[in-house]
Amino acid sequence: MVRPLLPADPREAGPYRLLARLGGGGMGQVFLGCSRGGRTVAVKLVRPELAQEALFRRRFAQEVEAARRVGGFYTAQVVDADTEADPPWLVTSYIPGPTLQEAVVRCGPLPADMVAWLGAGLAEGLAAIHACDVVHRDLKPGNVILADDGPRVIDFGIARALDATSHLTHTGVIGTPAFMSPEQLRGREATAASDVFCLAAVLAYAATGRGPFGDGPAEAVVYRVVHGEPDLSGFPPDLTPLVEAGLAKEPDDRPGVSEILEHCAARIGTSALRLPTDVTAMIVQQVAETKALTIEAAPRPPTPGKERAPDTGRPQPLRSVQAHALRAEPDYGTPMALPALPGESADVRKATVICWHKQVGEKVTVGEPLLEVSSALGNTVITSPASGVLRAVNFPAGASARIGSRIAVVGAPRARPVGQHR
Protein backbone atom coordinates (compact mmCIF):
# COMPACT_ATOMS: atom_id res chain seq x y z
CA MET A 1 0.00 0.00 0.00
CA VAL A 2 0.99 3.65 -0.26
CA ARG A 3 3.23 4.88 2.57
CA PRO A 4 4.96 8.24 3.14
CA LEU A 5 8.53 8.84 2.05
CA LEU A 6 11.14 8.55 4.76
CA PRO A 7 13.41 11.54 5.44
CA ALA A 8 16.39 9.79 3.79
CA ASP A 9 14.47 8.72 0.66
CA PRO A 10 15.35 10.38 -2.67
CA ARG A 11 12.79 12.75 -4.15
CA GLU A 12 13.44 11.96 -7.81
CA ALA A 13 14.82 9.32 -10.18
CA GLY A 14 15.74 10.64 -13.58
CA PRO A 15 12.78 12.72 -14.81
CA TYR A 16 10.36 11.15 -12.31
CA ARG A 17 9.30 12.72 -9.03
CA LEU A 18 8.97 10.26 -6.17
CA LEU A 19 5.81 10.75 -4.12
CA ALA A 20 5.52 7.81 -1.73
CA ARG A 21 6.72 4.30 -0.90
CA LEU A 22 4.95 1.29 -2.39
CA GLY A 23 7.10 -1.59 -1.11
CA GLY A 24 10.53 -3.13 -1.31
CA GLY A 25 12.54 -6.32 -1.39
CA GLY A 26 15.95 -7.82 -1.93
CA MET A 27 16.71 -5.77 -5.04
CA GLY A 28 15.55 -2.36 -3.95
CA GLN A 29 12.78 0.00 -2.93
CA VAL A 30 9.67 0.71 -5.03
CA PHE A 31 8.18 4.20 -5.07
CA LEU A 32 5.05 5.82 -6.44
CA GLY A 33 6.33 8.25 -9.03
CA CYS A 34 5.00 10.89 -11.36
CA SER A 35 6.21 11.68 -14.87
CA ARG A 36 6.67 15.23 -16.15
CA GLY A 37 3.36 14.86 -17.94
CA GLY A 38 1.57 13.90 -14.72
CA ARG A 39 1.38 10.13 -15.31
CA THR A 40 1.62 8.01 -12.17
CA VAL A 41 4.16 5.18 -12.38
CA ALA A 42 5.96 2.69 -10.15
CA VAL A 43 9.70 3.38 -9.83
CA LYS A 44 12.11 0.74 -8.54
CA LEU A 45 15.49 1.99 -7.28
CA VAL A 46 18.22 -0.64 -7.02
CA ARG A 47 20.01 -0.99 -3.68
CA PRO A 48 23.33 0.91 -3.69
CA GLU A 49 25.42 -2.14 -2.76
CA LEU A 50 24.04 -4.05 -5.75
CA ALA A 51 24.63 -1.09 -8.05
CA GLN A 52 28.33 -1.21 -7.20
CA GLU A 53 28.72 -4.64 -8.81
CA ALA A 54 29.55 -4.43 -12.52
CA LEU A 55 28.27 -7.94 -13.21
CA PHE A 56 24.91 -7.12 -11.64
CA ARG A 57 24.60 -3.98 -13.74
CA ARG A 58 25.27 -5.90 -16.97
CA ARG A 59 22.78 -8.62 -16.10
CA PHE A 60 20.22 -6.03 -14.93
CA ALA A 61 20.50 -4.17 -18.26
CA GLN A 62 19.96 -7.42 -20.18
CA GLU A 63 16.91 -8.39 -18.15
CA VAL A 64 15.37 -4.92 -18.38
CA GLU A 65 15.74 -5.01 -22.17
CA ALA A 66 14.01 -8.40 -22.27
CA ALA A 67 11.24 -7.27 -19.91
CA ARG A 68 10.47 -4.25 -22.12
CA ARG A 69 9.18 -6.65 -24.80
CA VAL A 70 6.50 -8.12 -22.53
CA GLY A 71 2.92 -6.95 -23.02
CA GLY A 72 -0.45 -8.49 -22.24
CA PHE A 73 -3.45 -7.56 -20.14
CA TYR A 74 -2.21 -9.06 -16.89
CA THR A 75 1.29 -7.62 -16.54
CA ALA A 76 2.63 -4.28 -15.32
CA GLN A 77 4.62 -3.22 -18.37
CA VAL A 78 8.12 -1.76 -18.23
CA VAL A 79 7.95 1.76 -19.68
CA ASP A 80 11.35 3.28 -18.87
CA ALA A 81 14.71 2.51 -17.25
CA ASP A 82 18.23 3.82 -16.77
CA THR A 83 20.61 0.98 -16.03
CA GLU A 84 23.61 3.35 -16.01
CA ALA A 85 22.23 5.71 -13.37
CA ASP A 86 23.51 5.76 -9.79
CA PRO A 87 21.56 3.93 -8.54
CA PRO A 88 19.92 2.22 -11.55
CA TRP A 89 16.16 2.55 -11.79
CA LEU A 90 13.26 0.88 -13.54
CA VAL A 91 9.79 2.32 -14.25
CA THR A 92 6.63 0.27 -14.81
CA SER A 93 3.00 1.14 -15.25
CA TYR A 94 1.33 1.81 -11.91
CA ILE A 95 -1.54 -0.46 -10.87
CA PRO A 96 -3.50 0.91 -7.89
CA GLY A 97 -4.38 -1.96 -5.62
CA PRO A 98 -2.99 -4.16 -2.85
CA THR A 99 -0.66 -7.05 -3.43
CA LEU A 100 -2.20 -10.49 -3.01
CA GLN A 101 -0.17 -10.80 0.18
CA GLU A 102 -1.55 -7.57 1.63
CA ALA A 103 -5.11 -8.52 0.68
CA VAL A 104 -4.93 -11.99 2.25
CA VAL A 105 -3.26 -10.70 5.42
CA ARG A 106 -5.92 -8.03 5.92
CA CYS A 107 -9.03 -9.67 4.47
CA GLY A 108 -8.36 -13.41 4.66
CA PRO A 109 -8.23 -16.09 1.95
CA LEU A 110 -10.11 -15.60 -1.32
CA PRO A 111 -13.28 -17.59 -2.10
CA ALA A 112 -13.05 -20.47 -4.60
CA ASP A 113 -14.44 -18.50 -7.57
CA MET A 114 -11.90 -15.75 -6.96
CA VAL A 115 -9.06 -18.28 -6.83
CA ALA A 116 -10.07 -19.53 -10.28
CA TRP A 117 -10.30 -15.92 -11.51
CA LEU A 118 -6.85 -15.26 -10.10
CA GLY A 119 -5.44 -18.42 -11.68
CA ALA A 120 -6.79 -17.53 -15.11
CA GLY A 121 -5.39 -14.00 -14.99
CA LEU A 122 -1.96 -15.03 -13.70
CA ALA A 123 -1.71 -17.86 -16.23
CA GLU A 124 -2.49 -15.44 -19.05
CA GLY A 125 0.09 -13.01 -17.69
CA LEU A 126 2.75 -15.74 -17.50
CA ALA A 127 1.88 -16.83 -21.05
CA ALA A 128 2.65 -13.29 -22.27
CA ILE A 129 5.92 -13.30 -20.34
CA HIS A 130 6.99 -16.71 -21.63
CA ALA A 131 6.10 -15.74 -25.21
CA CYS A 132 8.93 -13.20 -25.02
CA ASP A 133 11.40 -15.87 -23.84
CA VAL A 134 11.37 -14.40 -20.33
CA VAL A 135 10.98 -16.43 -17.13
CA HIS A 136 9.60 -14.64 -14.09
CA ARG A 137 11.70 -16.57 -11.50
CA ASP A 138 10.12 -14.87 -8.47
CA LEU A 139 6.34 -15.15 -8.70
CA LYS A 140 4.96 -14.82 -5.16
CA PRO A 141 2.01 -13.16 -3.40
CA GLY A 142 3.99 -9.91 -3.07
CA ASN A 143 4.50 -9.80 -6.85
CA VAL A 144 0.79 -10.01 -7.70
CA ILE A 145 -1.32 -6.85 -7.69
CA LEU A 146 -5.10 -7.14 -7.31
CA ALA A 147 -6.79 -4.50 -9.48
CA ASP A 148 -10.51 -4.02 -10.02
CA ASP A 149 -10.19 -5.34 -13.59
CA GLY A 150 -7.99 -8.35 -12.86
CA PRO A 151 -4.65 -9.35 -11.32
CA ARG A 152 -1.31 -8.08 -12.56
CA VAL A 153 2.07 -9.81 -12.52
CA ILE A 154 4.95 -7.50 -11.59
CA ASP A 155 8.76 -7.80 -11.35
CA PHE A 156 8.97 -10.43 -14.08
CA GLY A 157 12.43 -11.58 -15.16
CA ILE A 158 14.36 -9.05 -13.11
CA ALA A 159 15.21 -11.51 -10.32
CA ARG A 160 17.75 -13.17 -12.64
CA ALA A 161 20.04 -10.17 -12.26
CA LEU A 162 20.49 -11.07 -8.58
CA ASP A 163 21.94 -14.44 -9.59
CA ALA A 164 25.04 -12.57 -10.73
CA THR A 165 25.72 -11.07 -7.30
CA SER A 166 27.34 -12.26 -4.12
CA HIS A 167 24.41 -10.99 -2.02
CA LEU A 168 22.89 -14.38 -1.26
CA THR A 169 20.59 -15.07 1.65
CA HIS A 170 21.60 -17.36 4.49
CA THR A 171 19.95 -20.24 2.59
CA GLY A 172 22.26 -19.69 -0.38
CA VAL A 173 19.42 -18.78 -2.77
CA ILE A 174 17.81 -15.59 -4.03
CA GLY A 175 14.05 -15.31 -3.64
CA THR A 176 11.30 -16.45 -1.27
CA PRO A 177 11.79 -20.18 -0.60
CA ALA A 178 8.10 -20.84 0.19
CA PHE A 179 7.21 -19.84 -3.38
CA MET A 180 10.23 -21.15 -5.29
CA SER A 181 10.45 -24.38 -7.29
CA PRO A 182 12.60 -27.32 -6.16
CA GLU A 183 14.96 -26.88 -9.11
CA GLN A 184 15.58 -23.23 -8.22
CA LEU A 185 16.32 -24.18 -4.62
CA ARG A 186 18.80 -26.78 -5.91
CA GLY A 187 20.61 -24.06 -7.85
CA ARG A 188 19.40 -25.14 -11.30
CA GLU A 189 18.21 -22.89 -14.12
CA ALA A 190 14.64 -21.63 -13.82
CA THR A 191 12.30 -22.38 -16.73
CA ALA A 192 8.67 -21.76 -17.63
CA ALA A 193 7.85 -24.91 -15.65
CA SER A 194 9.42 -23.26 -12.59
CA ASP A 195 6.95 -20.40 -12.95
CA VAL A 196 4.12 -22.96 -13.06
CA PHE A 197 5.24 -24.36 -9.69
CA CYS A 198 5.34 -20.83 -8.25
CA LEU A 199 1.87 -20.10 -9.67
CA ALA A 200 0.45 -23.22 -8.03
CA ALA A 201 2.00 -22.19 -4.70
CA VAL A 202 0.54 -18.68 -5.05
CA LEU A 203 -2.95 -20.08 -5.72
CA ALA A 204 -2.64 -22.29 -2.63
CA TYR A 205 -1.76 -19.21 -0.58
CA ALA A 206 -4.67 -17.25 -2.04
CA ALA A 207 -7.17 -19.97 -1.08
CA THR A 208 -5.84 -20.93 2.34
CA GLY A 209 -3.81 -17.97 3.62
CA ARG A 210 -0.63 -20.06 3.89
CA GLY A 211 2.01 -21.48 1.59
CA PRO A 212 1.59 -25.14 0.60
CA PHE A 213 4.82 -26.05 2.39
CA GLY A 214 4.19 -24.13 5.61
CA ASP A 215 6.34 -21.46 7.18
CA GLY A 216 9.08 -21.19 9.78
CA PRO A 217 12.88 -21.10 9.40
CA ALA A 218 13.95 -20.82 5.77
CA GLU A 219 16.02 -24.02 5.90
CA ALA A 220 12.99 -26.03 7.03
CA VAL A 221 10.79 -24.55 4.28
CA VAL A 222 13.45 -25.29 1.65
CA TYR A 223 13.61 -28.92 2.78
CA ARG A 224 9.82 -29.33 2.59
CA VAL A 225 9.63 -27.75 -0.88
CA VAL A 226 12.34 -30.07 -2.22
CA HIS A 227 11.37 -33.27 -0.40
CA GLY A 228 7.93 -32.89 1.21
CA GLU A 229 4.34 -33.09 0.04
CA PRO A 230 2.21 -29.94 -0.14
CA ASP A 231 -0.55 -29.28 2.39
CA LEU A 232 -3.63 -28.34 0.34
CA SER A 233 -6.21 -28.82 3.09
CA GLY A 234 -8.91 -26.19 2.66
CA PHE A 235 -8.17 -25.73 -1.05
CA PRO A 236 -11.17 -25.85 -3.47
CA PRO A 237 -11.64 -29.57 -4.32
CA ASP A 238 -12.31 -29.06 -8.03
CA LEU A 239 -9.03 -27.12 -8.43
CA THR A 240 -6.93 -29.38 -6.19
CA PRO A 241 -5.78 -31.86 -8.91
CA LEU A 242 -4.59 -28.98 -11.09
CA VAL A 243 -2.61 -27.35 -8.29
CA GLU A 244 -1.21 -30.69 -7.12
CA ALA A 245 0.09 -31.27 -10.65
CA GLY A 246 1.56 -27.77 -10.70
CA LEU A 247 3.47 -28.58 -7.50
CA ALA A 248 5.06 -31.72 -8.92
CA LYS A 249 8.75 -32.02 -8.00
CA GLU A 250 9.83 -32.73 -11.59
CA PRO A 251 9.33 -29.87 -14.10
CA ASP A 252 8.23 -32.25 -16.87
CA ASP A 253 5.36 -33.52 -14.71
CA ARG A 254 3.72 -30.09 -14.40
CA PRO A 255 0.98 -28.72 -16.66
CA GLY A 256 1.71 -25.76 -18.94
CA VAL A 257 0.29 -22.30 -18.32
CA SER A 258 -2.14 -22.82 -21.20
CA GLU A 259 -3.64 -25.85 -19.44
CA ILE A 260 -3.99 -23.88 -16.20
CA LEU A 261 -5.59 -20.99 -18.06
CA GLU A 262 -8.06 -23.31 -19.82
CA HIS A 263 -9.04 -25.09 -16.59
CA CYS A 264 -9.49 -21.89 -14.55
CA ALA A 265 -11.35 -20.10 -17.36
CA ALA A 266 -13.77 -23.03 -17.63
CA ARG A 267 -14.29 -22.88 -13.86
CA ILE A 268 -15.34 -19.21 -13.89
CA GLY A 269 -17.30 -19.45 -17.15
CA THR A 270 -18.86 -16.22 -18.42
CA SER A 271 -20.02 -14.92 -15.05
CA ALA A 272 -18.90 -11.45 -14.02
CA LEU A 273 -16.85 -11.90 -10.86
CA ARG A 274 -16.33 -9.24 -8.24
CA LEU A 275 -13.58 -8.93 -5.71
CA PRO A 276 -14.54 -9.31 -2.04
CA THR A 277 -15.87 -6.07 -0.58
CA ASP A 278 -12.90 -5.65 1.77
CA VAL A 279 -10.41 -6.00 -1.09
CA THR A 280 -12.38 -3.52 -3.21
CA ALA A 281 -12.22 -1.09 -0.27
CA MET A 282 -8.42 -1.43 -0.25
CA ILE A 283 -8.30 -0.56 -3.96
CA VAL A 284 -10.59 2.45 -3.47
CA GLN A 285 -8.41 3.64 -0.60
CA GLN A 286 -5.22 3.35 -2.64
CA VAL A 287 -6.80 5.19 -5.59
CA ALA A 288 -7.81 8.01 -3.24
CA GLU A 289 -4.35 8.16 -1.63
CA THR A 290 -2.69 8.23 -5.04
CA LYS A 291 -4.96 11.02 -6.23
CA ALA A 292 -4.22 13.07 -3.11
CA LEU A 293 -0.47 12.63 -3.59
CA THR A 294 -0.50 13.55 -7.28
CA ILE A 295 -2.64 16.64 -6.60
CA GLU A 296 -0.24 17.67 -3.86
CA ALA A 297 2.75 17.13 -6.17
CA ALA A 298 1.28 19.20 -9.00
CA PRO A 299 2.98 22.60 -9.44
CA ARG A 300 0.99 25.45 -7.96
CA PRO A 301 1.43 29.18 -8.42
CA PRO A 302 3.10 30.75 -5.38
CA THR A 303 1.00 32.83 -3.01
CA PRO A 304 3.07 35.87 -1.95
CA GLY A 305 3.45 36.24 1.80
CA LYS A 306 1.48 33.11 2.58
CA GLU A 307 2.80 29.68 3.42
CA ARG A 308 1.02 26.55 2.22
CA ALA A 309 -0.99 24.78 4.93
CA PRO A 310 0.46 21.48 6.08
CA ASP A 311 -0.75 18.40 4.20
CA THR A 312 -3.31 16.31 6.07
CA GLY A 313 -4.30 13.94 3.26
CA ARG A 314 -1.20 11.77 3.28
CA PRO A 315 -1.15 8.27 4.75
CA GLN A 316 -0.10 8.08 8.36
CA PRO A 317 3.58 7.33 9.10
CA LEU A 318 4.55 3.71 9.62
CA ARG A 319 4.45 2.45 13.18
CA SER A 320 7.79 1.42 14.62
CA VAL A 321 8.69 -0.88 17.50
CA GLN A 322 11.95 -2.41 18.66
CA ALA A 323 12.43 -6.17 18.59
CA HIS A 324 12.87 -7.93 21.93
CA ALA A 325 16.48 -8.85 22.65
CA LEU A 326 16.82 -12.37 24.01
CA ARG A 327 19.71 -13.67 26.10
CA ALA A 328 22.98 -13.31 24.19
CA GLU A 329 24.72 -16.55 23.22
CA PRO A 330 28.53 -16.58 23.62
CA ASP A 331 30.45 -16.49 20.31
CA TYR A 332 27.18 -16.25 18.40
CA GLY A 333 25.22 -13.09 19.08
CA THR A 334 21.95 -11.65 20.31
CA PRO A 335 18.78 -13.42 19.18
CA MET A 336 15.73 -11.22 18.87
CA ALA A 337 12.01 -11.94 19.00
CA LEU A 338 9.04 -10.39 17.24
CA PRO A 339 7.50 -7.93 19.74
CA ALA A 340 3.85 -7.18 20.38
CA LEU A 341 2.72 -4.68 17.75
CA PRO A 342 1.54 -1.23 18.86
CA GLY A 343 -2.19 -0.69 18.69
CA GLU A 344 -3.02 -4.38 18.23
CA SER A 345 -5.39 -6.21 20.56
CA ALA A 346 -4.02 -8.90 22.83
CA ASP A 347 -5.45 -11.71 20.67
CA VAL A 348 -3.35 -10.75 17.64
CA ARG A 349 -0.61 -13.37 17.72
CA LYS A 350 0.77 -13.33 14.19
CA ALA A 351 2.24 -10.94 11.63
CA THR A 352 3.45 -11.48 8.07
CA VAL A 353 6.92 -10.39 7.00
CA ILE A 354 6.67 -7.87 4.15
CA CYS A 355 10.38 -7.32 3.55
CA TRP A 356 13.76 -7.20 5.27
CA HIS A 357 15.59 -3.88 5.24
CA LYS A 358 18.87 -5.66 5.99
CA GLN A 359 20.49 -8.69 4.39
CA VAL A 360 22.46 -11.38 6.21
CA GLY A 361 26.05 -10.18 6.61
CA GLU A 362 25.20 -6.47 6.67
CA LYS A 363 25.97 -4.18 9.62
CA VAL A 364 23.13 -3.16 11.92
CA THR A 365 22.94 -0.49 14.62
CA VAL A 366 20.57 -0.14 17.57
CA GLY A 367 17.28 1.41 16.47
CA GLU A 368 17.91 0.81 12.77
CA PRO A 369 15.01 -0.69 10.75
CA LEU A 370 15.44 -4.45 10.32
CA LEU A 371 12.22 -5.58 8.70
CA GLU A 372 8.65 -4.59 7.98
CA VAL A 373 5.66 -6.73 9.00
CA SER A 374 1.96 -6.54 8.27
CA SER A 375 -0.98 -7.22 10.58
CA ALA A 376 -4.66 -6.32 10.79
CA LEU A 377 -3.98 -2.66 11.59
CA GLY A 378 -1.40 -2.15 8.85
CA ASN A 379 2.37 -2.29 8.54
CA THR A 380 4.97 -1.91 11.29
CA VAL A 381 8.73 -1.42 11.07
CA ILE A 382 10.68 -3.60 13.51
CA THR A 383 13.97 -2.05 14.62
CA SER A 384 17.08 -3.71 16.00
CA PRO A 385 17.73 -3.86 19.76
CA ALA A 386 21.45 -4.50 19.23
CA SER A 387 24.39 -3.47 17.06
CA GLY A 388 26.59 -5.78 15.02
CA VAL A 389 26.18 -7.91 11.91
CA LEU A 390 22.94 -9.62 10.91
CA ARG A 391 23.89 -13.29 11.32
CA ALA A 392 20.64 -15.13 10.57
CA VAL A 393 17.06 -14.53 9.42
CA ASN A 394 14.46 -17.09 10.44
CA PHE A 395 11.39 -15.81 8.56
CA PRO A 396 11.72 -14.74 4.90
CA ALA A 397 9.40 -12.25 3.19
CA GLY A 398 5.93 -13.74 2.88
CA ALA A 399 6.24 -15.95 5.97
CA SER A 400 4.01 -15.60 9.04
CA ALA A 401 5.63 -15.29 12.46
CA ARG A 402 4.04 -15.51 15.88
CA ILE A 403 4.58 -12.76 18.42
CA GLY A 404 7.56 -13.87 20.51
CA SER A 405 9.09 -15.95 17.69
CA ARG A 406 12.85 -15.74 17.28
CA ILE A 407 13.14 -13.83 14.02
CA ALA A 408 16.83 -12.98 13.64
CA VAL A 409 20.27 -12.90 15.25
CA VAL A 410 22.68 -9.96 15.39
CA GLY A 411 26.27 -10.69 16.42
CA ALA A 412 29.80 -9.37 16.28
CA PRO A 413 31.55 -9.48 12.85
CA ARG A 414 33.70 -12.40 14.05
CA ALA A 415 30.74 -14.33 15.44
CA ARG A 416 30.42 -18.06 14.93
CA PRO A 417 29.18 -19.01 11.42
CA VAL A 418 25.42 -19.28 10.93
CA GLY A 419 25.49 -23.01 10.29
CA GLN A 420 26.80 -23.64 13.83
CA HIS A 421 24.09 -21.93 15.85
CA ARG A 422 22.05 -23.93 18.30
Secondary structure as GFF3:
##gff-version 3
##sequence-region A 1 422
A	DSSP	beta_strand	12	13	.	.	.	ID=ss1
A	DSSP	beta_strand	16	24	.	.	.	ID=ss2
A	DSSP	beta_strand	28	34	.	.	.	ID=ss3
A	DSSP	beta_strand	40	46	.	.	.	ID=ss4
A	DSSP	alpha_helix	48	51	.	.	.	ID=ss5
A	DSSP	alpha_helix	54	67	.	.	.	ID=ss6
A	DSSP	beta_strand	78	82	.	.	.	ID=ss7
A	DSSP	beta_strand	89	93	.	.	.	ID=ss8
A	DSSP	alpha_helix	100	107	.	.	.	ID=ss9
A	DSSP	alpha_helix	112	131	.	.	.	ID=ss10
A	DSSP	three_ten_helix	141	143	.	.	.	ID=ss11
A	DSSP	beta_strand	144	147	.	.	.	ID=ss12
A	DSSP	beta_strand	150	153	.	.	.	ID=ss13
A	DSSP	three_ten_helix	158	164	.	.	.	ID=ss14
A	DSSP	three_ten_helix	177	179	.	.	.	ID=ss15
A	DSSP	alpha_helix	182	185	.	.	.	ID=ss16
A	DSSP	alpha_helix	192	208	.	.	.	ID=ss17
A	DSSP	alpha_helix	218	227	.	.	.	ID=ss18
A	DSSP	three_ten_helix	237	239	.	.	.	ID=ss19
A	DSSP	alpha_helix	240	246	.	.	.	ID=ss20
A	DSSP	three_ten_helix	251	253	.	.	.	ID=ss21
A	DSSP	alpha_helix	257	268	.	.	.	ID=ss22
A	DSSP	alpha_helix	277	297	.	.	.	ID=ss23
A	DSSP	beta_strand	319	322	.	.	.	ID=ss24
A	DSSP	beta_strand	324	325	.	.	.	ID=ss25
A	DSSP	beta_strand	334	337	.	.	.	ID=ss26
A	DSSP	beta_strand	350	356	.	.	.	ID=ss27
A	DSSP	beta_strand	363	364	.	.	.	ID=ss28
A	DSSP	beta_strand	369	375	.	.	.	ID=ss29
A	DSSP	beta_strand	378	383	.	.	.	ID=ss30
A	DSSP	beta_strand	388	393	.	.	.	ID=ss31
A	DSSP	beta_strand	400	402	.	.	.	ID=ss32
A	DSSP	beta_strand	406	411	.	.	.	ID=ss33
A	DSSP	three_ten_helix	418	420	.	.	.	ID=ss34
###
